[in-house]
Amino acid sequence: MIKSTILNLIKKTFFSGIVIGSSLYAGGDRFYDYARVTYSEPIYEYVYEKVPNRVCEDVKYKVRDNYDDQYYSSGYDDSLGIDTLVGTAAGAVLGSQIGKGNGRVAAQIVGGLLGAKVAHEIRNYKPRAYNKAYRYETRTECYDEPKRVEKKMITGYKNYFVYNGVKHFKTTDRPINRVRINHTIEF
């Protein structure tokens, strides 16, 4: 019984050794080495971004000068003056020269009213210079105009190192001190 246990133990050891030995030589071997980084250089990328921007400008407008409506403005004189009475009398005299009979009375009344109106309008007449009818106003107008801004951003780092006398670099998100180098030996 001891012989058979020893024999089984030898068989298991032998087969385990063959399996382990063949796995070592079957696919190859892998090991790592490290190289010291000599310097790191940032990698820049330009990004364009729209930034809100308010623009204000002074704009000149041609506007009509204060419109002077003679019936509604404060400069209109609505009182009865001597000129209105003189206009009424002159209109009545002229009207009496036009008609005959009952038409003469009607012509005097109409002439008196027209004379009063003409006299009243002459008193309130204000001549307007055509070149002064308009003036220029300056108004400030603002509007939004997005401004395109260029930003310089770091997107990564080139880490330079020398391995076996040859200069290499590895790109990473941040600067590093050493680089791991993988070696694989295949059989």
C-alpha positions as CSV (number, residue, x, y, z in Angstrom):
1,M,0.0,0.0,0.0
2,I,2.8,2.4,0.8
3,K,4.3,1.4,-2.6
4,S,1.2,2.3,-4.5
5,T,0.9,5.7,-2.6
6,I,4.5,6.5,-3.4
7,L,3.9,5.5,-7.0
8,N,0.8,7.6,-7.3
9,L,2.7,10.6,-5.8
10,I,5.6,10.1,-8.3
11,K,3.1,9.9,-11.2
12,K,1.3,13.1,-10.1
13,T,4.6,15.0,-9.6
14,F,5.9,13.9,-13.0
15,F,2.7,14.9,-14.8
16,S,2.5,18.2,-12.9
17,G,6.1,18.9,-13.9
18,I,5.4,18.1,-17.6
19,V,2.3,20.4,-17.6
20,I,4.2,23.3,-15.9
21,G,7.2,22.9,-18.1
22,S,5.2,22.8,-21.3
23,S,3.2,25.8,-20.3
24,L,6.4,27.8,-19.7
25,Y,7.8,26.9,-23.2
26,A,4.5,26.7,-25.1
27,G,3.3,30.4,-25.3
28,G,6.3,32.4,-24.3
29,D,7.2,34.5,-21.3
30,R,6.4,38.1,-20.4
31,F,8.4,40.5,-18.2
32,Y,8.4,44.2,-17.6
33,D,11.1,46.9,-17.5
34,Y,10.9,50.6,-16.6
35,A,12.4,53.6,-18.2
36,R,12.8,57.1,-16.5
37,V,11.0,60.0,-18.3
38,T,13.5,62.7,-19.2
39,Y,10.8,65.4,-19.7
40,S,7.1,65.9,-20.4
41,E,5.6,68.2,-23.0
42,P,2.0,69.3,-22.9
43,I,-0.2,68.7,-26.0
44,Y,-2.4,71.7,-26.8
45,E,-5.7,71.8,-28.7
46,Y,-7.5,74.9,-29.8
47,V,-11.2,75.0,-28.9
48,Y,-13.6,77.6,-30.2
49,E,-16.3,78.7,-27.9
50,K,-19.2,81.3,-28.3
51,V,-19.3,83.8,-25.5
52,P,-22.3,86.2,-25.1
53,N,-21.3,89.7,-26.1
54,R,-23.5,92.8,-25.9
55,V,-22.8,95.5,-28.5
56,C,-24.1,99.1,-28.2
57,E,-23.9,101.7,-30.9
58,D,-25.0,105.3,-31.3
59,V,-27.4,105.5,-34.3
60,K,-28.5,108.8,-35.8
61,Y,-32.2,109.1,-36.8
62,K,-33.9,111.8,-38.8
63,V,-37.1,112.6,-37.0
64,R,-39.7,115.2,-37.6
65,D,-39.4,118.2,-35.4
66,N,-42.1,118.7,-32.8
67,Y,-45.2,118.8,-35.0
68,D,-47.1,122.0,-34.4
69,D,-50.8,121.3,-34.9
70,Q,-52.4,124.7,-34.7
71,Y,-55.6,123.3,-33.2
72,Y,-54.1,121.3,-30.4
73,S,-50.7,123.0,-29.6
74,S,-50.3,125.4,-26.8
75,G,-49.1,128.2,-29.2
76,Y,-52.6,128.6,-30.7
77,D,-54.4,131.7,-29.7
78,D,-58.1,131.1,-29.6
79,S,-59.2,134.4,-28.2
80,L,-61.3,137.0,-30.1
81,G,-59.1,140.0,-30.8
82,I,-59.5,143.3,-32.7
83,D,-58.1,141.7,-35.8
84,T,-61.0,139.2,-35.7
85,L,-63.5,142.0,-35.4
86,V,-61.9,143.9,-38.2
87,G,-62.0,140.7,-40.3
88,T,-65.7,140.2,-39.6
89,A,-66.5,143.8,-40.6
90,A,-64.4,143.6,-43.8
91,G,-66.1,140.3,-44.7
92,A,-69.5,141.8,-44.1
93,V,-68.8,144.8,-46.3
94,L,-67.5,142.6,-49.1
95,G,-70.5,140.3,-48.7
96,S,-72.9,143.2,-49.1
97,Q,-71.4,144.0,-52.5
98,I,-72.2,140.5,-53.8
99,G,-75.8,139.7,-53.2
100,K,-79.2,141.3,-54.0
101,G,-82.3,141.3,-51.7
102,N,-82.4,138.5,-49.2
103,G,-79.2,137.1,-50.8
104,R,-77.4,140.2,-49.7
105,V,-78.0,139.5,-46.0
106,A,-76.9,135.9,-46.4
107,A,-73.8,137.1,-48.3
108,Q,-73.0,139.6,-45.5
109,I,-73.3,136.8,-42.9
110,V,-71.1,134.4,-44.9
111,G,-68.7,137.2,-45.7
112,G,-68.5,138.2,-42.0
113,L,-67.8,134.6,-40.9
114,L,-65.2,134.1,-43.6
115,G,-63.5,137.4,-42.8
116,A,-63.4,136.5,-39.1
117,K,-61.9,133.0,-39.9
118,V,-59.3,134.5,-42.3
119,A,-58.3,137.2,-39.7
120,H,-58.1,134.6,-36.9
121,E,-55.9,132.2,-39.1
122,I,-53.6,135.1,-40.1
123,R,-53.0,135.9,-36.4
124,N,-52.0,132.2,-35.6
125,Y,-50.1,131.6,-38.8
126,K,-46.5,130.5,-38.1
127,P,-44.4,130.0,-41.1
128,R,-42.3,126.8,-41.0
129,A,-38.9,126.7,-42.6
130,Y,-38.8,123.4,-44.6
131,N,-35.2,122.7,-43.6
132,K,-36.1,123.0,-39.9
133,A,-39.0,120.6,-40.1
134,Y,-36.6,117.7,-39.3
135,R,-33.9,117.2,-36.8
136,Y,-31.5,114.4,-36.0
137,E,-31.6,112.4,-32.8
138,T,-28.9,110.1,-31.6
139,R,-30.2,106.9,-29.9
140,T,-28.2,104.1,-28.3
141,E,-29.2,100.7,-29.7
142,C,-27.9,97.5,-28.1
143,Y,-28.0,94.0,-29.5
144,D,-26.5,90.6,-28.6
145,E,-23.8,89.4,-30.9
146,P,-22.0,86.2,-29.7
147,K,-18.3,86.4,-29.8
148,R,-16.1,83.5,-31.0
149,V,-13.3,83.0,-28.5
150,E,-10.3,80.7,-29.1
151,K,-9.1,78.8,-26.0
152,K,-5.9,76.9,-25.7
153,M,-6.5,73.6,-23.8
154,I,-4.1,70.9,-22.7
155,T,-5.4,67.6,-23.9
156,G,-2.5,65.4,-22.8
157,Y,1.2,65.1,-22.3
158,K,4.1,63.6,-24.4
159,N,6.4,61.9,-22.0
160,Y,9.9,61.5,-23.6
161,F,12.3,58.7,-22.4
162,V,15.3,56.9,-23.7
163,Y,15.3,53.1,-23.8
164,N,18.3,51.1,-25.2
165,G,19.8,54.2,-26.7
166,V,16.6,55.1,-28.7
167,K,14.5,58.2,-27.8
168,H,10.7,57.4,-27.5
169,F,7.6,59.1,-26.1
170,K,4.4,57.9,-24.6
171,T,1.2,60.0,-24.6
172,T,-0.7,60.2,-21.3
173,D,-3.4,62.3,-19.6
174,R,-0.9,63.7,-17.1
175,P,2.9,63.9,-16.7
176,I,4.6,60.8,-15.4
177,N,8.0,59.9,-13.9
178,R,8.6,56.5,-15.5
179,V,7.2,54.4,-18.3
180,R,6.5,50.6,-18.0
181,I,7.9,48.7,-21.0
182,N,6.4,45.2,-21.7
183,H,8.6,42.5,-23.2
184,T,7.3,39.2,-24.5
185,I,9.5,36.3,-25.5
186,E,7.9,33.7,-27.6
187,F,9.2,30.3,-28.4
